[in-house]
Amino acid sequence: MALKSTIFKAQLAIADIDHGYYADHSLTLARHPSETDERMMVRLAALALNAHKLQTECGGDGTLAFGAGLSNPDEPDVWLRDFTGATRLWIEVGQPEEKPLVRACGKSDQVLVYCFHHAAEVWWRGIEAKLARLRNLGVYRIPAAGSQELAQLAQRSMQLQATIQEGALTLGDERASVHLEPLRWQ
């Protein structure tokens, strides 16, 4: 018998001061049986960091949502589609291989990777030269300590506030907050 995904609900209030984007998002996250709370919360943080693109890239007429991710390797962890159905943004979390990233760059206007694991530097050294030719790819490093703190925010029902200022994200609830400064590698 296959294990089923665990469903998490999040009410996310975003105040993106850098881009003048202020909105509330009601989100449903399906955590794959092999996914950790840490990875799931990095997906949520990546969505928060890029939510402004609903306005800046799609003029408010688009859909920002979680993809199938681990359940379907041909889908992103997070995507933004405009009203025509075109994929404007494809986000991967973790340490993806080169071939799926090349395919994603062909399917989307922009592809972003948010790596977070303590072995991310080793992954990056091994793949950096192969990815340098992908002009619509951005790669960010979430500090390992910060991603581990994000995992502590995970609850089946979450009320979260996200503030983005000067490229940094502060994500928290009534109990705690986590400050992340993603480092751009590419």
Summary of the structure (lengths in Angstrom):
residues: 186
radius of gyration: 15.6
end to end distance: 41.6
largest distance: 47.4
contacts: 580
relative contact order: 0.18
helix: 27%
strand: 38%
